[in-house]
Every structure is written in C-alpha cells, then in structure tokens.
C-alpha cells in the first residue's frame, strides 16, 4: 500500500478539510431535515402549515455555516490545485454548494419574501409552499452531493 505524498497531509490541508467537512455536515443536516419532513408538510392545510413554518425562525443563522463551508472548500481547492485526484472532487463539492445556493435564491428566498417569512398568507400560498418545499428538497440533494464529493477528495489525499 502506498502512502500519500507529504504535500497532501499538511496541517493547512487537514484544517481545510476539517472545516469543509464539518460545515458541510451541519449544512446537510438542516437540508436533510427539510427533505425528510416534506411529505408530512405537503399534506398540511393552510393554517397548520403556517403554524409549522414558525419553527424556522432564526434558521437564517445557517448563513454562517454556509460561509464556513465555502471558505473550507475554497481552501481545499487551493491547497490541492496540483493534485487532480483531490482537486476535481473538491470542485464537484463546490458545485453542489453553488447549486444549492442557486436553488435557495431562485425559489426559497422569493417564497420567504412573498409570505413575510411565512407570516402573511397570500392567495398563491400553495404555489409558494410547493416552491419552498421542493427547492429545499433539491438543495438537500445538492448538499449531499457536496458531502460525498468532499469525502472522496479527503480519501484521495
């Protein structure tokens, strides 16, 4: 069995992977929570749904986790820019994070804004709910992709 080249196992690389993997795990946990509750929430009536949505107050604090996730991934990408076996899956992880953010800002955030973070009940609330729930589900798939790609990158060091 061959050992990894010394430049693959620097303290900087270890810390970059630690930050990237931990932040991605936390981001994925929240995303998977949304995905797993989707079937039950889609079955709720308007009043129950708007009541349940109140549990997400403060979830915007996950933006700090996403910032750490991005920083960690960028550090991994930079530190392993000459090692394609690591660099390519790290880029794939970044693509998962970017895709999740595109989904959020295209579908989830506009639904939050149109409902005043699920306080206002507009006529098209069911369309907004569908966009909100399914964009979170797709975002969970993207975060899972990102985690898988990061794990592959870490194993290839």
DSSP file (Angstrom, degrees, kcal/mol; ACC not computed):
  #  RESIDUE AA STRUCTURE BP1 BP2  ACC     N-H-->O    O-->H-N    N-H-->O    O-->H-N    TCO  KAPPA ALPHA  PHI   PSI    X-CA   Y-CA   Z-CA
    1    1 A X              0   0    0      0, 0.0     2,-0.2     0, 0.0     0, 0.0   0.000 360.0 360.0 360.0 131.3    0.0    0.0    0.0
    2    2 A X        -     0   0    0      1,-0.0     2,-0.2     0, 0.0     0, 0.0  -0.596 360.0-130.2 -89.1 151.2    1.4    3.4   -0.9
    3    3 A X        -     0   0    0     -2,-0.2     2,-0.1     1,-0.1     3,-0.1  -0.636  31.0 -95.6 -95.4 158.5    1.3    6.3    1.4
    4    4 A X        -     0   0    0     -2,-0.2    -1,-0.1     1,-0.1     5,-0.1  -0.431  48.5 -95.8 -70.6 144.7    0.1    9.8    0.3
    5    5 A X    >   -     0   0    0      1,-0.1     3,-1.7    -2,-0.1     4,-0.5  -0.259  36.0-113.2 -56.7 149.4    2.7   12.3   -0.7
    6    6 A X  G >  S+     0   0    0      1,-0.3     3,-1.5     2,-0.2    -1,-0.1   0.833 113.2  62.7 -57.4 -36.3    3.8   14.6    2.1
    7    7 A X  G 3  S+     0   0    0      1,-0.3     3,-0.5     2,-0.1    -1,-0.3   0.696  96.2  61.2 -67.6 -15.4    2.3   17.7    0.5
    8    8 A X  G <  S+     0   0    0     -3,-1.7    -1,-0.3     1,-0.2    -2,-0.2   0.705 102.8  51.3 -79.2 -19.9   -1.1   16.1    0.7
    9    9 A X  S <  S+     0   0    0     -3,-1.5    -1,-0.2    -4,-0.5     2,-0.2  -0.401  73.4 139.5-120.0  55.7   -1.0   15.9    4.5
   10   10 A X     >  -     0   0    0     -3,-0.5     4,-2.5    -2,-0.2     5,-0.2  -0.513  65.1-111.9 -87.2 163.7   -0.1   19.4    5.7
   11   11 A X  H  > S+     0   0    0      1,-0.2     4,-2.7     2,-0.2     5,-0.2   0.889 120.1  54.3 -61.2 -39.0   -1.7   21.0    8.8
   12   12 A X  H  > S+     0   0    0      2,-0.2     4,-2.6     1,-0.2    -1,-0.2   0.917 109.2  47.1 -62.1 -43.0   -3.3   23.5    6.4
   13   13 A X  H  > S+     0   0    0      2,-0.2     4,-2.7     1,-0.2     5,-0.2   0.922 111.5  50.9 -64.6 -43.8   -4.8   20.7    4.4
   14   14 A X  H  X S+     0   0    0     -4,-2.5     4,-2.4     1,-0.2    -2,-0.2   0.932 113.6  45.0 -59.2 -45.8   -6.0   18.9    7.5
   15   15 A X  H  X S+     0   0    0     -4,-2.7     4,-2.8     2,-0.2     5,-0.3   0.895 111.6  52.4 -66.8 -39.7   -7.7   22.1    8.8
   16   16 A X  H  X S+     0   0    0     -4,-2.6     4,-2.7    -5,-0.2    60,-0.2   0.940 112.9  44.4 -62.0 -46.2   -9.2   23.0    5.4
   17   17 A X  H  X S+     0   0    0     -4,-2.7     4,-3.1     2,-0.2     5,-0.3   0.904 112.2  53.2 -64.6 -40.2  -10.8   19.5    5.1
   18   18 A X  H  X S+     0   0    0     -4,-2.4     4,-2.7    -5,-0.2     5,-0.3   0.952 113.3  42.3 -58.7 -50.7  -11.9   19.6    8.8
   19   19 A X  H  X S+     0   0    0     -4,-2.8     4,-2.6     2,-0.2     5,-0.3   0.936 117.0  47.4 -62.7 -47.2  -13.7   23.0    8.3
   20   20 A X  H  X S+     0   0    0     -4,-2.7     4,-2.1    -5,-0.3    -2,-0.2   0.929 116.0  43.5 -61.8 -46.3  -15.1   22.0    4.9
   21   21 A X  H  X S+     0   0    0     -4,-3.1     4,-2.3    -5,-0.2    -2,-0.2   0.920 116.4  45.6 -68.6 -43.8  -16.4   18.6    6.1
   22   22 A X  H  X S+     0   0    0     -4,-2.7     4,-2.3    -5,-0.3    -2,-0.2   0.932 115.3  46.3 -66.5 -44.5  -17.8   19.8    9.4
   23   23 A X  H  X S+     0   0    0     -4,-2.6     4,-2.6    -5,-0.3     5,-0.2   0.904 113.4  49.5 -65.1 -39.6  -19.6   22.8    7.9
   24   24 A X  H  X S+     0   0    0     -4,-2.1     4,-2.8    -5,-0.3    -1,-0.2   0.888 109.0  53.0 -66.0 -37.5  -20.9   20.7    5.0
   25   25 A X  H  X S+     0   0    0     -4,-2.3     4,-2.1     2,-0.2    -2,-0.2   0.922 111.3  45.7 -62.4 -43.6  -22.2   18.2    7.6
   26   26 A X  H  X S+     0   0    0     -4,-2.3     4,-1.7     2,-0.2    -2,-0.2   0.918 114.9  47.1 -65.8 -42.5  -24.0   20.9    9.5
   27   27 A X  H  X S+     0   0    0     -4,-2.6     4,-2.1     1,-0.2    -2,-0.2   0.904 112.7  49.8 -64.4 -40.9  -25.5   22.4    6.3
   28   28 A X  H  X S+     0   0    0     -4,-2.8     4,-3.1     1,-0.2     5,-0.2   0.862 105.0  58.6 -67.0 -35.1  -26.5   19.0    5.1
   29   29 A X  H  X S+     0   0    0     -4,-2.1     4,-1.9     2,-0.2    -1,-0.2   0.940 109.3  43.0 -60.4 -47.2  -28.2   18.2    8.4
   30   30 A X  H  X S+     0   0    0     -4,-1.7     4,-1.8     2,-0.2    -1,-0.2   0.912 115.1  50.1 -64.0 -41.7  -30.5   21.2    8.1
   31   31 A X  H  X S+     0   0    0     -4,-2.1     4,-2.1     1,-0.2   109,-0.3   0.908 110.5  49.0 -64.1 -42.0  -31.2   20.5    4.4
   32   32 A X  H  X S+     0   0    0     -4,-3.1     4,-2.8     2,-0.2    -1,-0.2   0.842 105.1  59.0 -68.3 -32.0  -32.0   16.8    5.1
   33   33 A X  H  X S+     0   0    0     -4,-1.9     4,-1.5    -5,-0.2    -1,-0.2   0.937 108.2  46.0 -59.6 -45.3  -34.4   17.8    7.9
   34   34 A X  H  X S+     0   0    0     -4,-1.8     4,-0.8     1,-0.2    -2,-0.2   0.930 113.4  49.4 -60.9 -45.3  -36.3   19.9    5.4
   35   35 A X  H >< S+     0   0    0     -4,-2.1     3,-0.7   101,-0.2     4,-0.4   0.902 110.2  49.7 -63.7 -41.6  -36.3   17.0    2.9
   36   36 A X  H 3< S+     0   0    0     -4,-2.8     4,-0.3     1,-0.2     3,-0.2   0.783 111.9  47.4 -71.5 -26.4  -37.4   14.4    5.4
   37   37 A X  H 3X S+     0   0    0     -4,-1.5     4,-2.4    -5,-0.2     3,-0.3   0.566  85.8  96.1 -89.8  -7.4  -40.4   16.4    6.6
   38   38 A X  H <X S+     0   0    0     -4,-0.8     4,-2.5    -3,-0.7     5,-0.2   0.891  79.7  51.1 -51.5 -51.6  -41.6   17.3    3.1
   39   39 A X  H  > S+     0   0    0     -4,-0.4     4,-0.8    -3,-0.2    -1,-0.2   0.909 114.5  43.5 -59.0 -41.1  -44.2   14.6    2.7
   40   40 A X  H  4 S+     0   0    0     -4,-0.3     3,-0.4    -3,-0.3     4,-0.3   0.893 114.5  49.2 -70.1 -39.0  -45.9   15.4    6.0
   41   41 A X  H >< S+     0   0    0     -4,-2.4     3,-1.2     1,-0.2    -2,-0.2   0.849 104.9  57.8 -71.4 -32.9  -45.8   19.2    5.5
   42   42 A X  H 3< S+     0   0    0     -4,-2.5    -1,-0.2     1,-0.2    -2,-0.2   0.755 103.3  55.8 -67.3 -22.0  -47.2   19.0    2.0
   43   43 A X  T 3< S+     0   0    0     -4,-0.8    -1,-0.2    -3,-0.4    -2,-0.2   0.558  87.9 104.1 -85.3  -8.4  -50.3   17.2    3.5
   44   44 A X  S <  S-     0   0    0     -3,-1.2     2,-0.1    -4,-0.3    -3,-0.0  -0.426  70.7-122.3 -76.2 147.3  -51.0   20.1    5.9
   45   45 A X     >  -     0   0    0     -2,-0.1     4,-2.8     1,-0.1     5,-0.2  -0.260  38.6 -90.4 -75.2 173.7  -53.7   22.6    5.4
   46   46 A X  H  > S+     0   0    0      1,-0.2     4,-2.6     2,-0.2     5,-0.2   0.923 123.0  44.2 -55.5 -54.0  -53.0   26.3    5.2
   47   47 A X  H  > S+     0   0    0      1,-0.2     4,-1.8     2,-0.2    -1,-0.2   0.914 116.6  46.0 -63.0 -43.5  -53.4   27.2    8.9
   48   48 A X  H  > S+     0   0    0      2,-0.2     4,-2.6     1,-0.2    -1,-0.2   0.905 112.3  51.9 -65.0 -40.8  -51.4   24.2   10.1
   49   49 A X  H  X S+     0   0    0     -4,-2.8     4,-2.3     1,-0.2    -2,-0.2   0.938 109.9  47.4 -62.6 -46.4  -48.7   24.8    7.5
   50   50 A X  H  X S+     0   0    0     -4,-2.6     4,-0.5     1,-0.2    -1,-0.2   0.841 112.0  51.5 -66.1 -31.7  -48.2   28.4    8.5
   51   51 A X  H >< S+     0   0    0     -4,-1.8     3,-1.1    -5,-0.2     4,-0.2   0.936 110.7  47.5 -66.2 -46.4  -48.1   27.4   12.2
   52   52 A X  H >< S+     0   0    0     -4,-2.6     3,-2.0     1,-0.2    -2,-0.2   0.865 101.4  65.3 -63.6 -36.8  -45.4   24.8   11.5
   53   53 A X  H >< S+     0   0    0     -4,-2.3     3,-1.7     1,-0.3    -1,-0.2   0.720  84.1  76.1 -61.6 -20.1  -43.3   27.3    9.4
   54   54 A X  G X< S+     0   0    0     -3,-1.1     3,-1.5    -4,-0.5    -1,-0.3   0.716  77.6  74.7 -64.5 -19.2  -42.8   29.4   12.5
   55   55 A X  G <  S+     0   0    0     -3,-2.0    -1,-0.3     1,-0.3    -2,-0.2   0.677  84.6  66.7 -67.7 -14.0  -40.2   26.8   13.7
   56   56 A X  G X   +     0   0    0     -3,-1.7     3,-2.4    -4,-0.2     4,-0.3   0.383  66.6 128.7 -89.6   5.0  -37.8   28.1   11.1
   57   57 A X  T <  S+     0   0    0     -3,-1.5    -3,-0.0     1,-0.3    60,-0.0  -0.440  78.9  18.5 -60.1 125.9  -37.4   31.5   12.8
   58   58 A X  T >  S+     0   0    0     -2,-0.2     3,-1.9     3,-0.0    -1,-0.3   0.332  85.3 118.5  94.1  -7.1  -33.7   32.0   13.2
   59   59 A X  G X   +     0   0    0     -3,-2.4     3,-2.1     1,-0.3    -2,-0.1   0.665  57.7  81.1 -67.5 -13.0  -32.6   29.5   10.6
   60   60 A X  G >  S+     0   0    0     -4,-0.3     3,-1.8     1,-0.3    -1,-0.3   0.695  73.6  77.9 -64.3 -15.0  -31.0   32.4    8.7
   61   61 A X  G X> S+     0   0    0     -3,-1.9     3,-1.6     1,-0.3     4,-0.6   0.680  72.6  79.6 -66.2 -16.4  -28.1   31.9   11.1
   62   62 A X  H <> S+     0   0    0     -3,-2.1     4,-2.4     1,-0.3    -1,-0.3   0.653  70.8  82.7 -64.5 -12.5  -27.1   28.9    9.0
   63   63 A X  H <> S+     0   0    0     -3,-1.8     4,-2.1     1,-0.2    -1,-0.3   0.853  86.0  56.1 -58.9 -33.2  -25.6   31.5    6.6
   64   64 A X  H <> S+     0   0    0     -3,-1.6     4,-2.1     2,-0.2    -1,-0.2   0.894 106.8  48.8 -65.4 -38.9  -22.6   31.5    8.9
   65   65 A X  H  X S+     0   0    0     -4,-0.6     4,-2.6     2,-0.2    -2,-0.2   0.912 110.4  51.0 -65.6 -42.3  -22.2   27.7    8.4
   66   66 A X  H  X S+     0   0    0     -4,-2.4     4,-2.5     2,-0.2    -2,-0.2   0.868 108.0  52.7 -64.2 -36.2  -22.5   28.2    4.7
   67   67 A X  H  X S+     0   0    0     -4,-2.1     4,-2.6     2,-0.2    -1,-0.2   0.923 111.1  46.5 -64.7 -43.4  -19.8   30.8    4.7
   68   68 A X  H  X S+     0   0    0     -4,-2.1     4,-2.9     2,-0.2     5,-0.2   0.890 110.4  53.9 -64.0 -38.8  -17.5   28.4    6.6
   69   69 A X  H  X S+     0   0    0     -4,-2.6     4,-2.6     2,-0.2    -2,-0.2   0.940 110.9  45.7 -59.6 -47.5  -18.4   25.7    4.2
   70   70 A X  H  X S+     0   0    0     -4,-2.5     4,-2.9     2,-0.2     5,-0.2   0.934 113.3  48.9 -62.0 -47.3  -17.4   27.9    1.2
   71   71 A X  H  X S+     0   0    0     -4,-2.6     4,-2.3     1,-0.2    -2,-0.2   0.925 112.7  48.4 -59.7 -45.4  -14.2   29.0    2.9
   72   72 A X  H  X S+     0   0    0     -4,-2.9     4,-2.4     2,-0.2   -52,-0.3   0.923 113.1  47.0 -61.9 -44.9  -13.3   25.4    3.7
   73   73 A X  H  X S+     0   0    0     -4,-2.6     4,-2.8    -5,-0.2    -2,-0.2   0.923 111.8  50.0 -63.9 -44.1  -14.0   24.2    0.2
   74   74 A X  H  X S+     0   0    0     -4,-2.9     4,-2.6     1,-0.2    -1,-0.2   0.887 110.7  50.7 -62.5 -37.8  -12.1   27.1   -1.4
   75   75 A X  H  X S+     0   0    0     -4,-2.3     4,-3.0    -5,-0.2     5,-0.2   0.923 110.9  48.2 -65.1 -43.5   -9.1   26.3    0.9
   76   76 A X  H  X S+     0   0    0     -4,-2.4     4,-1.7   -60,-0.2    -2,-0.2   0.936 112.8  48.9 -60.8 -45.8   -9.2   22.6   -0.1
   77   77 A X  H  < S+     0   0    0     -4,-2.8    -2,-0.2     1,-0.2    -1,-0.2   0.926 114.8  44.4 -60.6 -45.7   -9.4   23.5   -3.8
   78   78 A X  H >< S+     0   0    0     -4,-2.6     3,-1.4     1,-0.2    -2,-0.2   0.941 113.7  48.6 -65.5 -47.2   -6.5   26.0   -3.5
   79   79 A X  H 3< S+     0   0    0     -4,-3.0     3,-0.2     1,-0.3    -1,-0.2   0.759 120.2  37.7 -67.1 -24.0   -4.3   23.7   -1.4
   80   80 A X  T >< S+     0   0    0     -4,-1.7     3,-1.8    -5,-0.2     7,-0.5   0.045  75.7 123.2-115.0  25.1   -4.8   20.7   -3.7
   81   81 A X  T <  S+     0   0    0     -3,-1.4    -1,-0.1     1,-0.3    -2,-0.1   0.708  78.4  47.2 -61.6 -20.7   -4.8   22.6   -7.1
   82   82 A X  T 3  S+     0   0    0     -3,-0.2     2,-0.7    -4,-0.2    -1,-0.3   0.383  98.0  75.2-101.1   2.5   -2.0   20.5   -8.4
   83   83 A X    X>  -     0   0    0     -3,-1.8     4,-3.1     1,-0.2     3,-1.9  -0.801  59.7-173.4-117.8  89.0   -3.5   17.2   -7.3
   84   84 A X  H 3> S+     0   0    0     -2,-0.7     4,-2.3     1,-0.3     5,-0.4   0.807  81.1  64.3 -53.3 -35.7   -6.3   16.4   -9.8
   85   85 A X  H 34 S+     0   0    0      1,-0.2     4,-0.4     2,-0.2    -1,-0.3   0.806 118.7  26.2 -60.6 -28.7   -7.4   13.3   -7.8
   86   86 A X  H <> S+     0   0    0     -3,-1.9     4,-1.9    -6,-0.2    -2,-0.2   0.802 119.3  57.2 -98.2 -42.3   -8.3   15.7   -4.9
   87   87 A X  H  X S+     0   0    0     -4,-3.1     4,-2.4    -7,-0.5     5,-0.2   0.885 102.5  53.7 -62.0 -43.9   -9.0   18.9   -6.8
   88   88 A X  H  X S+     0   0    0     -4,-2.3     4,-2.2     1,-0.2    -1,-0.2   0.945 111.7  42.4 -63.9 -50.1  -11.7   17.5   -9.1
   89   89 A X  H  > S+     0   0    0     -5,-0.4     4,-2.1    -4,-0.4    -1,-0.2   0.859 112.8  55.5 -65.8 -29.7  -14.0   16.1   -6.4
   90   90 A X  H  X S+     0   0    0     -4,-1.9     4,-2.1     2,-0.2    -2,-0.2   0.904 108.2  48.1 -65.4 -39.3  -13.4   19.3   -4.3
   91   91 A X  H  X S+     0   0    0     -4,-2.4     4,-2.3     2,-0.2    -2,-0.2   0.884 109.2  53.8 -64.4 -38.1  -14.6   21.3   -7.3
   92   92 A X  H  X S+     0   0    0     -4,-2.2     4,-1.8     2,-0.2    -2,-0.2   0.877 107.0  51.7 -63.4 -37.0  -17.6   19.0   -7.5
   93   93 A X  H  X S+     0   0    0     -4,-2.1     4,-2.1     2,-0.2    -2,-0.2   0.928 108.9  49.9 -63.9 -44.9  -18.3   19.7   -3.9
   94   94 A X  H  X S+     0   0    0     -4,-2.1     4,-2.8     1,-0.2    -2,-0.2   0.895 107.1  55.3 -60.4 -39.6  -18.2   23.4   -4.6
   95   95 A X  H  X S+     0   0    0     -4,-2.3     4,-2.7     1,-0.2    -1,-0.2   0.887 106.1  52.0 -60.9 -38.4  -20.6   22.9   -7.5
   96   96 A X  H  X S+     0   0    0     -4,-1.8     4,-2.2     2,-0.2    -1,-0.2   0.920 110.9  46.8 -63.4 -43.7  -23.0   21.2   -5.1
   97   97 A X  H  X S+     0   0    0     -4,-2.1     4,-2.1     2,-0.2    -2,-0.2   0.930 113.7  47.9 -63.1 -46.0  -22.9   24.2   -2.7
   98   98 A X  H  X S+     0   0    0     -4,-2.8     4,-2.5     1,-0.2    -2,-0.2   0.912 111.1  51.0 -62.7 -42.9  -23.3   26.7   -5.5
   99   99 A X  H  X S+     0   0    0     -4,-2.7     4,-2.3     1,-0.2    -1,-0.2   0.908 109.0  51.4 -61.7 -41.7  -26.3   24.7   -6.9
  100  100 A X  H  X S+     0   0    0     -4,-2.2     4,-2.3     1,-0.2    -1,-0.2   0.900 111.3  48.1 -61.5 -40.0  -27.9   24.6   -3.5
  101  101 A X  H  X S+     0   0    0     -4,-2.1     4,-2.7     2,-0.2     5,-0.2   0.874 108.5  53.3 -69.8 -37.1  -27.5   28.4   -3.2
  102  102 A X  H  X S+     0   0    0     -4,-2.5     4,-1.7     2,-0.2     5,-0.2   0.931 111.0  47.4 -61.6 -44.5  -28.9   29.0   -6.7
  103  103 A X  H  X>S+     0   0    0     -4,-2.3     4,-2.6     2,-0.2     5,-1.1   0.929 112.4  49.9 -60.8 -45.5  -32.0   27.0   -5.8
  104  104 A X  I  <>S+     0   0    0     -4,-2.3     5,-3.2     1,-0.2     6,-0.4   0.951 115.3  40.9 -59.8 -50.6  -32.3   28.9   -2.5
  105  105 A X  I  <5S+     0   0    0     -4,-2.7    -1,-0.2     1,-0.2    -2,-0.2   0.726 119.2  46.5 -74.7 -20.2  -32.1   32.3   -4.0
  106  106 A X  I  <5S+     0   0    0     -4,-1.7    -1,-0.2    -5,-0.2    -2,-0.2   0.841 134.7   2.5 -87.2 -36.7  -34.3   31.4   -7.0
  107  107 A X  I  X5S+     0   0    0     -4,-2.6     4,-1.3    -5,-0.2    -3,-0.2   0.777 127.8  46.2-119.7 -48.2  -37.1   29.6   -5.3
  108  108 A X  I  ><S+     0   0    0     -5,-1.1     4,-2.3    -4,-0.2    -3,-0.2   0.960 111.7  47.3 -71.1 -52.8  -36.8   29.5   -1.5
  109  109 A X  H  ><S+     0   0    0     -5,-3.2     4,-2.8     1,-0.2     5,-0.2   0.907 110.3  52.0 -59.9 -44.8  -36.0   33.2   -0.7
  110  110 A X  H  > S+     0   0    0     -6,-0.4     4,-2.7     1,-0.2    -1,-0.2   0.884 110.3  50.0 -60.2 -35.1  -38.7   34.6   -3.0
  111  111 A X  H  X S+     0   0    0     -4,-1.3     4,-1.4     2,-0.2     7,-0.3   0.909 110.7  49.5 -67.6 -40.5  -41.2   32.4   -1.2
  112  112 A X  H  <>S+     0   0    0     -4,-2.3     5,-3.8     1,-0.2     6,-0.4   0.925 113.7  46.4 -60.7 -43.9  -40.0   33.7    2.1
  113  113 A X  H ><5S+     0   0    0     -4,-2.8     3,-1.2     1,-0.2    -2,-0.2   0.921 109.6  52.6 -66.2 -44.1  -40.2   37.2    0.9
  114  114 A X  H 3<5S+     0   0    0     -4,-2.7    -1,-0.2     1,-0.3    -2,-0.2   0.764 117.5  39.0 -64.9 -24.7  -43.7   36.9   -0.6
  115  115 A X  T 3X>S-     0   0    0     -4,-1.4     5,-3.0    -3,-0.2     4,-2.6   0.315 111.1-114.7-106.7   6.9  -45.0   35.5    2.7
  116  116 A X  T <45S-     0   0    0     -3,-1.2    -3,-0.2    -4,-0.3    -4,-0.1   0.930  85.6 -44.3  58.4  43.9  -43.1   37.7    5.1
  117  117 A X  T  4<S-     0   0    0     -5,-3.8    -1,-0.2     1,-0.2    -5,-0.1   0.904 114.8 -49.9  58.7  45.0  -41.2   34.6    6.3
  118  118 A X  T  45S+     0   0    0     -6,-0.4    -2,-0.2    -7,-0.3    -1,-0.2   0.817 119.7 103.8  67.5  36.2  -44.5   32.7    6.4
  119  119 A X  T  <5S+     0   0    0     -4,-2.6     2,-0.3     1,-0.1    -3,-0.2   0.702  70.4  62.7-105.7 -40.7  -46.5   35.2    8.4
  120  120 A X  S   <S-     0   0    0     -5,-3.0     2,-0.6     1,-0.0    -2,-0.1  -0.626  73.2-147.7 -85.4 145.3  -48.5   36.6    5.5
  121  121 A X        -     0   0    0     -2,-0.3    -6,-0.1    -3,-0.1     4,-0.1  -0.740  19.8-171.6-116.8  83.2  -50.9   34.2    3.7
  122  122 A X    >   -     0   0    0     -2,-0.6     3,-1.5    -8,-0.1     4,-0.1  -0.218  37.7-105.8 -70.0 164.3  -51.1   35.3    0.1
  123  123 A X  T 3  S+     0   0    0      1,-0.3     3,-0.4     2,-0.1    -1,-0.1   0.853 120.1  51.1 -57.2 -37.5  -53.6   33.8   -2.3
  124  124 A X  T >> S+     0   0    0      1,-0.2     4,-2.2     2,-0.1     3,-0.6  -0.006  70.0 127.4 -92.8  30.9  -50.9   31.7   -4.1
  125  125 A X  H <>  +     0   0    0     -3,-1.5     4,-2.9     1,-0.2    -1,-0.2   0.822  69.2  57.2 -59.1 -32.7  -49.5   30.3   -0.8
  126  126 A X  H 3> S+     0   0    0     -3,-0.4     4,-2.3     2,-0.2    -1,-0.2   0.893 107.4  47.1 -68.5 -37.5  -49.8   26.7   -2.2
  127  127 A X  H <> S+     0   0    0     -3,-0.6     4,-2.4     2,-0.2    -2,-0.2   0.926 114.3  48.0 -64.8 -44.7  -47.6   27.6   -5.2
  128  128 A X  H  X S+     0   0    0     -4,-2.2     4,-2.7     2,-0.2    -2,-0.2   0.895 110.7  51.4 -63.4 -40.5  -45.1   29.2   -2.8
  129  129 A X  H  X S+     0   0    0     -4,-2.9     4,-3.2    -5,-0.2     5,-0.3   0.937 109.6  49.8 -61.0 -46.3  -45.2   26.2   -0.5
  130  130 A X  H  X S+     0   0    0     -4,-2.3     4,-2.5     1,-0.2     5,-0.3   0.929 113.5  45.5 -59.7 -46.2  -44.5   23.9   -3.3
  131  131 A X  H  X S+     0   0    0     -4,-2.4     4,-1.8     2,-0.2    -1,-0.2   0.909 115.5  47.8 -62.6 -42.2  -41.6   26.0   -4.5
  132  132 A X  H  X S+     0   0    0     -4,-2.7     4,-1.7    -5,-0.2    -2,-0.2   0.943 116.2  42.1 -64.5 -49.8  -40.3   26.3   -0.9
  133  133 A X  H  X S+     0   0    0     -4,-3.2     4,-2.1     1,-0.2    -2,-0.2   0.936 118.1  43.3 -67.5 -47.6  -40.5   22.7   -0.1
  134  134 A X  H  X S+     0   0    0     -4,-2.5     4,-2.5    -5,-0.3    -1,-0.2   0.816 111.4  54.4 -73.4 -28.7  -39.2   21.2   -3.3
  135  135 A X  H  X S+     0   0    0     -4,-1.8     4,-2.3    -5,-0.3    -1,-0.2   0.882 109.6  48.9 -69.6 -35.3  -36.4   23.7   -3.6
  136  136 A X  H  X S+     0   0    0     -4,-1.7     4,-2.0    -5,-0.2  -101,-0.2   0.897 110.5  50.9 -66.8 -38.8  -35.3   22.7   -0.1
  137  137 A X  H  X S+     0   0    0     -4,-2.1     4,-1.7     2,-0.2    -2,-0.2   0.940 112.5  45.5 -62.0 -47.0  -35.5   19.0   -1.2
  138  138 A X  H  X S+     0   0    0     -4,-2.5     4,-2.0     1,-0.2    -2,-0.2   0.882 110.5  54.5 -64.3 -37.7  -33.3   19.7   -4.2
  139  139 A X  H  X S+     0   0    0     -4,-2.3     4,-2.5     1,-0.2    -1,-0.2   0.866 104.5  54.6 -62.9 -36.0  -31.0   21.7   -2.0
  140  140 A X  H  X S+     0   0    0     -4,-2.0     4,-2.3  -109,-0.3    -1,-0.2   0.894 106.8  50.8 -64.4 -39.4  -30.6   18.7    0.3
  141  141 A X  H  X S+     0   0    0     -4,-1.7     4,-2.3     2,-0.2    -2,-0.2   0.908 110.9  49.3 -62.6 -40.8  -29.6   16.6   -2.7
  142  142 A X  H  X S+     0   0    0     -4,-2.0     4,-2.4     2,-0.2    -2,-0.2   0.903 111.4  47.9 -65.5 -41.8  -27.0   19.2   -3.6
  143  143 A X  H  X S+     0   0    0     -4,-2.5     4,-2.4     2,-0.2    -1,-0.2   0.866 111.2  51.2 -67.9 -35.3  -25.6   19.3   -0.1
  144  144 A X  H  X S+     0   0    0     -4,-2.3     4,-2.6     2,-0.2    -2,-0.2   0.909 109.7  50.4 -66.3 -41.6  -25.5   15.5    0.0
  145  145 A X  H  X S+     0   0    0     -4,-2.3     4,-2.6     2,-0.2    -2,-0.2   0.933 110.1  50.8 -56.9 -47.6  -23.6   15.6   -3.3
  146  146 A X  H  X S+     0   0    0     -4,-2.4     4,-2.3     1,-0.2    -2,-0.2   0.912 110.9  47.8 -60.1 -44.4  -21.2   18.2   -1.8
  147  147 A X  H  X S+     0   0    0     -4,-2.4     4,-2.5     2,-0.2    -1,-0.2   0.932 112.1  49.2 -64.3 -45.2  -20.6   16.0    1.2
  148  148 A X  H  X S+     0   0    0     -4,-2.6     4,-2.2     1,-0.2    -2,-0.2   0.911 111.7  48.8 -60.1 -42.8  -20.0   12.9   -0.9
  149  149 A X  H  X S+     0   0    0     -4,-2.6     4,-2.5     2,-0.2    -1,-0.2   0.891 110.9  50.5 -66.0 -39.5  -17.6   14.7   -3.2
  150  150 A X  H  X S+     0   0    0     -4,-2.3     4,-2.8     2,-0.2    -2,-0.2   0.904 109.1  51.3 -64.8 -40.4  -15.6   16.1   -0.2
  151  151 A X  H  X S+     0   0    0     -4,-2.5     4,-2.5     2,-0.2    -2,-0.2   0.930 110.4  49.2 -62.0 -44.2  -15.4   12.7    1.4
  152  152 A X  H  X S+     0   0    0     -4,-2.2     4,-1.6     2,-0.2    -2,-0.2   0.931 111.4  49.9 -59.4 -45.2  -14.0   11.3   -1.9
  153  153 A X  H  < S+     0   0    0     -4,-2.5     4,-0.4     1,-0.2    -2,-0.2   0.923 111.5  48.6 -59.9 -44.0  -11.5   14.2   -2.1
  154  154 A X  H >< S+     0   0    0     -4,-2.8     3,-1.0     1,-0.2    -1,-0.2   0.899 110.9  50.0 -63.8 -40.3  -10.4   13.5    1.5
  155  155 A X  H 3< S+     0   0    0     -4,-2.5    -1,-0.2     1,-0.2    -2,-0.2   0.777 106.5  56.3 -69.9 -25.5  -10.0    9.8    0.8
  156  156 A X  T 3<        0   0    0     -4,-1.6    -1,-0.2     1,-0.2    -2,-0.2   0.509 360.0 360.0 -84.8  -4.4   -7.9   10.5   -2.3
  157  157 A X    <         0   0    0     -3,-1.0    -1,-0.2    -4,-0.4    -2,-0.1   0.526 360.0 360.0 -64.8 360.0   -5.3   12.6   -0.4
